[in-house]
Amino acid sequence: MKYLYKKQILLFLLVCSITAAAQEVNLKGKILGLKADKISLIRLNGKNLYEDTISVKNGEFYWSEHIKSPQKAMLRLPDYGFVFYIEPGNIDVGGDVATNNYWVTGSTTDDQGKAFYSSLKKLTVKQDDLLTQLEKKAFKERAPIRVNLLAIKKEINEKEHLFLRSNPAPVLALSLIETKGVLEGYDAGMELFNDLSDSLKQSEEGKALAANFEVLKKSRLGSELPDFVQNSLNGKPVKFTSFRGSYLFIDFWASWCVACRAENPNVLSAYKRFKNKKFDVIGVSIDDNVEDWKRALTQDQMPWVMVSDLKGHQNEIAQYFGIVGVPSTLLIDPNGKIIARNLTGKSLTLKLEEIFEESR
């Protein structure tokens, strides 16, 4: 699956296929400005990932299948993709390529999920505003803003707990929990996991989610980074322990990942600013084609160390940490301990300013 539009889109995790009689889902769509003659529908059924090719004529398409329960799906267009939930019955998809505006009707599960995330919108907008303010303030003036950010995070967390205790569709509950774990870490995810009913915890999907969290535990804050070794583009082995004594930013990315390539200028800016203060970067590519990897390095002009085993999503280091989507990052302290995860955009610069106690 070689497209990453937003990290949230590719958090295609472990969703449900609770035992039931299979029923037909009929998906009908019309998207203005869609020129492609084929698009893809990616969906998860328990542990299995399916990708179906759908024919398109004049922006209109149709797809049907028999499913036993609601499933998480992504409609993948040539330059965009969006996530929604399918269930037995008739579902309509509409949209406009020019505005990147898409909508779904006919899925109660999708309506339930959208209603929950809409209830968080005011908080997430306020959170973004505070992060912008934080970036503009001098380091010594940031404490009150950080207090407000923690309060918002707590309120969002409380709403997530209430949602899970309201007995939502299992597919929504499991998706929320795994997304939380991937974005915020093992402890945050397990806190929500404990809200699940015993029957859902003991289901095949619940057990698989718990197993995934055991892998995620390896990137828990305070964990020590193993002594990984991977080759650079010129074939030279790079030992990760050779960076001990400096703060090390590990950036999991790929040449085909749109979001990763958009993030590279932010990493470059941080690298130039802090490289003389015992800060370094290693890029871990999950490419499987050396020419694509080489071309991206040239185009994006990334001067830091780059490694890959060219095994794609089976990259040894990504597999060890259970990386399911890129971009994904880890920040390691001079003693080799993990101190932050998934720092992107302004959050990386803010964290480094906090470490080195400086501001612009």
C-alpha positions as CSV (number, residue, x, y, z in Angstrom):
1,M,0.0,0.0,0.0
2,K,2.2,2.7,-1.3
3,Y,0.4,5.9,-0.5
4,L,0.3,8.0,2.7
5,Y,-1.8,11.1,2.6
6,K,-2.2,11.7,6.3
7,K,-0.9,9.6,9.1
8,Q,-4.5,9.1,10.4
9,I,-5.5,7.6,7.1
10,L,-3.0,4.8,7.3
11,L,-3.6,3.8,10.9
12,F,-5.4,0.8,9.4
13,L,-5.5,-1.3,12.4
14,L,-7.3,-4.2,13.9
15,V,-11.0,-3.9,13.4
16,C,-13.8,-6.4,13.9
17,S,-15.4,-9.2,12.1
18,I,-17.7,-10.5,14.9
19,T,-19.3,-13.8,13.9
20,A,-22.6,-13.2,12.2
21,A,-24.4,-14.1,8.9
22,A,-22.8,-12.2,6.0
23,Q,-25.0,-9.6,4.4
24,E,-24.5,-7.5,1.3
25,V,-23.1,-3.9,1.4
26,N,-23.8,-1.9,-1.7
27,L,-21.5,1.2,-2.2
28,K,-22.5,3.7,-4.8
29,G,-20.4,6.8,-5.5
30,K,-20.2,10.0,-7.6
31,I,-17.2,12.3,-7.3
32,L,-17.0,15.5,-9.2
33,G,-13.7,16.0,-11.1
34,L,-12.6,12.4,-10.7
35,K,-10.8,11.7,-14.0
36,A,-9.4,8.2,-13.1
37,D,-11.0,5.1,-14.6
38,K,-10.0,3.0,-11.6
39,I,-9.8,3.6,-7.9
40,S,-9.2,1.3,-4.9
41,L,-11.2,0.4,-1.8
42,I,-9.0,-0.9,1.0
43,R,-10.7,-2.6,3.9
44,L,-9.9,-4.6,7.0
45,N,-11.7,-7.7,8.0
46,G,-10.3,-8.9,11.2
47,K,-6.6,-9.5,10.6
48,N,-7.0,-9.5,6.8
49,L,-6.4,-6.5,4.6
50,Y,-8.2,-6.5,1.2
51,E,-7.8,-4.1,-1.7
52,D,-10.4,-4.1,-4.4
53,T,-10.1,-2.2,-7.7
54,I,-13.2,-0.4,-8.7
55,S,-14.0,0.8,-12.3
56,V,-15.0,4.5,-12.7
57,K,-17.0,6.1,-15.5
58,N,-17.6,9.9,-15.5
59,G,-16.8,10.0,-11.8
60,E,-19.4,7.3,-10.9
61,F,-18.6,3.9,-9.5
62,Y,-20.2,0.9,-7.7
63,W,-18.9,-1.8,-5.4
64,S,-20.6,-4.6,-3.5
65,E,-19.6,-7.4,-1.2
66,H,-20.9,-9.7,1.6
67,I,-19.6,-8.8,5.0
68,K,-20.5,-10.0,8.5
69,S,-20.1,-6.7,10.4
70,P,-19.0,-3.1,10.1
71,Q,-15.4,-2.7,8.7
72,K,-13.0,0.2,8.4
73,A,-12.3,1.2,4.8
74,M,-10.3,3.7,2.8
75,L,-11.3,4.9,-0.6
76,R,-8.0,5.6,-2.4
77,L,-8.2,8.2,-5.2
78,P,-5.2,9.1,-7.4
79,D,-4.0,12.0,-5.1
80,Y,-6.0,11.5,-2.0
81,G,-7.7,8.9,0.2
82,F,-10.3,9.1,3.0
83,V,-11.3,6.7,5.7
84,F,-14.9,5.7,6.6
85,Y,-16.9,2.7,7.9
86,I,-18.9,0.3,5.8
87,E,-21.7,-2.0,7.0
88,P,-24.4,-4.1,5.4
89,G,-26.9,-2.0,3.5
90,N,-26.8,0.8,0.9
91,I,-24.0,3.4,1.3
92,D,-23.6,6.5,-0.9
93,V,-20.2,8.3,-1.3
94,G,-20.0,11.8,-2.8
95,G,-17.3,14.4,-3.2
96,D,-15.5,17.0,-5.2
97,V,-11.8,16.6,-6.2
98,A,-11.3,20.3,-6.5
99,T,-12.1,21.0,-2.9
100,N,-11.0,17.6,-1.4
101,N,-14.4,17.5,0.2
102,Y,-16.0,14.0,0.6
103,W,-19.0,12.6,2.4
104,V,-20.6,9.3,3.2
105,T,-24.3,8.5,3.9
106,G,-26.1,5.3,4.8
107,S,-23.6,4.0,7.4
108,T,-24.7,4.2,11.0
109,T,-21.3,3.2,12.1
110,D,-19.6,6.0,10.1
111,D,-22.2,8.5,11.5
112,Q,-21.3,7.4,15.0
113,G,-17.6,7.8,14.5
114,K,-18.0,11.2,12.8
115,A,-20.2,12.4,15.6
116,F,-17.6,11.5,18.2
117,Y,-14.7,13.2,16.4
118,S,-16.9,16.2,15.7
119,S,-17.4,16.5,19.5
120,L,-13.6,16.9,19.8
121,K,-13.2,19.5,17.1
122,K,-13.4,22.6,19.3
123,L,-10.7,21.1,21.6
124,T,-8.4,20.1,18.8
125,V,-8.7,23.5,17.2
126,K,-7.9,25.2,20.5
127,Q,-5.0,22.8,20.9
128,D,-3.6,23.8,17.5
129,D,-4.0,27.5,18.4
130,L,-2.1,27.0,21.6
131,L,0.7,25.2,19.8
132,T,1.0,28.2,17.5
133,Q,1.2,30.5,20.5
134,L,3.7,28.3,22.1
135,E,6.0,28.5,19.1
136,K,5.9,32.4,19.1
137,K,6.6,32.8,22.8
138,A,10.1,32.9,24.4
139,F,11.1,29.8,26.2
140,K,10.6,31.3,29.7
141,E,7.1,32.4,28.8
142,R,5.7,29.1,27.7
143,A,4.8,27.5,31.1
144,P,1.2,28.9,31.2
145,I,0.5,27.7,27.7
146,R,1.8,24.2,28.5
147,V,-0.6,24.1,31.5
148,N,-3.5,24.9,29.1
149,L,-2.3,22.2,26.6
150,L,-2.2,19.6,29.4
151,A,-5.8,20.6,30.4
152,I,-7.0,20.1,26.9
153,K,-5.3,16.8,26.5
154,K,-6.9,15.6,29.8
155,E,-10.4,16.8,28.5
156,I,-9.9,14.9,25.2
157,N,-8.9,11.8,27.2
158,E,-12.0,12.0,29.4
159,K,-14.2,12.2,26.3
160,E,-12.5,9.2,24.8
161,H,-13.1,7.2,28.0
162,L,-16.8,8.2,28.0
163,F,-17.1,7.2,24.3
164,L,-15.7,3.8,24.9
165,R,-18.0,3.3,28.0
166,S,-21.0,4.2,25.8
167,N,-20.7,0.8,24.1
168,P,-19.9,2.0,20.5
169,A,-19.6,-0.4,17.6
170,P,-16.6,-2.6,18.3
171,V,-14.8,-1.5,15.1
172,L,-14.9,2.1,16.3
173,A,-13.7,1.2,19.8
174,L,-10.7,-0.9,18.6
175,S,-9.8,1.7,16.0
176,L,-9.8,4.5,18.5
177,I,-7.6,2.6,21.0
178,E,-5.0,1.5,18.5
179,T,-4.8,4.9,16.9
180,K,-4.3,6.3,20.4
181,G,-1.5,3.8,21.1
182,V,0.3,4.5,17.8
183,L,0.1,8.3,18.1
184,E,0.6,8.7,21.9
185,G,2.3,5.5,23.0
186,Y,1.7,2.2,24.8
187,D,0.5,3.7,28.1
188,A,-2.0,6.0,26.6
189,G,-3.4,3.1,24.4
190,M,-3.6,0.6,27.3
191,E,-5.4,3.1,29.5
192,L,-8.2,3.1,26.9
193,F,-7.9,-0.6,26.3
194,N,-8.9,-1.2,29.9
195,D,-12.3,0.4,29.2
196,L,-13.3,-2.5,26.8
197,S,-15.7,-5.1,28.0
198,D,-14.2,-8.4,28.9
199,S,-15.9,-10.1,26.0
200,L,-14.3,-7.7,23.5
201,K,-10.9,-8.0,25.2
202,Q,-11.2,-11.8,24.8
203,S,-12.4,-11.7,21.2
204,E,-9.9,-12.5,18.4
205,E,-9.6,-8.9,17.6
206,G,-9.2,-7.8,21.2
207,K,-6.4,-10.4,21.7
208,A,-4.7,-9.3,18.5
209,L,-4.8,-5.7,19.6
210,A,-3.3,-6.6,23.0
211,A,-0.5,-8.5,21.2
212,N,0.1,-5.4,19.0
213,F,0.4,-3.3,22.2
214,E,3.1,-5.7,23.5
215,V,5.2,-4.8,20.4
216,L,4.3,-1.1,20.9
217,K,5.7,-1.4,24.5
218,K,9.2,-1.5,23.0
219,S,8.9,2.2,22.1
220,R,7.6,3.1,25.6
221,L,9.2,6.3,27.0
222,G,12.3,5.3,29.0
223,S,13.0,2.2,27.0
224,E,16.5,1.7,25.7
225,L,17.3,1.7,22.0
226,P,18.8,-1.6,20.9
227,D,22.1,-1.6,19.0
228,F,20.6,-1.7,15.5
229,V,22.9,-1.9,12.5
230,Q,21.7,-1.1,9.0
231,N,23.5,-0.1,5.8
232,S,23.7,3.4,4.4
233,L,23.1,4.1,0.7
234,N,26.8,3.4,0.0
235,G,26.6,0.0,1.8
236,K,28.5,1.1,4.9
237,P,27.1,-0.4,8.2
238,V,25.8,2.2,10.6
239,K,25.7,1.3,14.3
240,F,23.0,3.2,16.2
241,T,25.0,3.1,19.4
242,S,27.7,5.2,17.7
243,F,25.4,8.2,18.3
244,R,25.5,7.8,22.1
245,G,26.3,11.1,23.8
246,S,24.0,13.1,21.5
247,Y,20.2,13.5,21.1
248,L,19.2,11.3,18.2
249,F,16.1,11.8,16.1
250,I,15.1,8.6,14.3
251,D,12.9,9.4,11.3
252,F,11.0,6.5,9.7
253,W,10.0,7.5,6.2
254,A,9.8,6.4,2.5
255,S,10.3,7.9,-0.9
256,W,6.7,7.2,-1.9
257,C,5.2,8.7,1.3
258,V,3.7,12.1,0.5
259,A,3.4,13.1,4.2
260,C,7.0,12.1,4.8
261,R,8.4,14.2,1.9
262,A,6.3,17.2,3.1
263,E,7.8,16.7,6.6
264,N,11.5,16.6,5.4
265,P,11.9,20.4,5.3
266,N,10.9,20.6,9.0
267,V,13.4,18.0,9.9
268,L,16.1,19.8,7.8
269,S,15.3,23.1,9.6
270,A,15.7,21.5,13.0
271,Y,18.9,19.7,12.0
272,K,20.5,22.9,10.7
273,R,19.5,24.8,13.9
274,F,20.6,22.2,16.5
275,K,23.3,20.0,14.8
276,N,26.0,21.8,16.7
277,K,24.4,21.1,20.1
278,K,24.8,17.4,20.1
279,F,21.7,16.7,18.0
280,D,21.7,14.3,15.1
281,V,19.3,12.5,12.8
282,I,19.1,9.1,11.3
283,G,16.6,8.5,8.5
284,V,15.3,4.9,8.4
285,S,13.8,4.3,4.9
286,I,11.1,1.6,4.5
287,D,11.7,1.7,0.7
288,D,12.2,-1.6,-1.2
289,N,13.7,0.1,-4.3
290,V,17.2,1.5,-4.0
291,E,16.7,3.8,-7.1
292,D,13.6,5.4,-5.6
293,W,15.4,5.8,-2.3
294,K,18.4,7.4,-4.0
295,R,16.3,9.8,-6.0
296,A,14.4,11.0,-3.0
297,L,17.6,11.7,-1.1
298,T,18.9,13.8,-4.0
299,Q,15.6,15.7,-4.5
300,D,15.0,16.5,-0.8
301,Q,18.7,17.2,0.0
302,M,18.8,15.5,3.4
303,P,22.4,15.7,4.8
304,W,22.0,13.4,7.7
305,V,22.7,9.7,7.9
306,M,20.3,7.5,6.0
307,V,19.9,3.7,6.3
308,S,17.7,1.0,5.0
309,D,17.6,-2.8,4.6
310,L,15.4,-2.3,1.5
311,K,12.8,-4.7,2.8
312,G,9.9,-2.2,2.6
313,H,7.4,-2.5,5.4
314,Q,9.4,-5.5,6.7
315,N,12.3,-3.3,7.7
316,E,13.9,-4.8,10.8
317,I,13.8,-1.7,12.9
318,A,10.3,-0.7,11.9
319,Q,9.1,-4.2,12.6
320,Y,10.8,-4.2,16.0
321,F,8.8,-1.1,17.1
322,G,5.6,-2.1,15.4
323,I,5.6,0.9,13.0
324,V,2.4,0.6,11.0
325,G,2.6,3.9,9.1
326,V,5.0,6.6,8.2
327,P,6.1,9.3,9.0
328,S,6.9,8.0,12.5
329,T,9.6,9.2,14.7
330,L,11.5,8.5,18.0
331,L,13.7,10.9,19.9
332,I,16.6,9.3,21.9
333,D,18.5,10.9,24.7
334,P,22.4,10.8,25.0
335,N,22.1,7.7,27.2
336,G,20.1,5.8,24.5
337,K,16.7,6.1,26.2
338,I,13.5,7.0,24.2
339,I,12.2,10.3,25.4
340,A,9.6,11.3,22.8
341,R,7.6,9.7,19.9
342,N,6.0,11.0,16.7
343,L,7.4,14.5,16.8
344,T,6.5,16.2,13.6
345,G,6.2,19.8,12.3
346,K,6.5,22.4,15.0
347,S,6.4,19.8,17.8
348,L,10.0,18.7,17.0
349,T,11.3,22.2,17.2
350,L,9.4,22.9,20.4
351,K,10.8,19.8,22.0
352,L,14.4,20.6,21.0
353,E,13.9,24.2,22.3
354,E,12.7,22.7,25.6
355,I,15.8,20.4,25.8
356,F,18.3,23.1,24.9
357,E,16.4,25.8,26.7
358,E,16.2,28.3,24.0
359,S,13.7,30.0,21.7
360,R,13.9,31.8,18.4
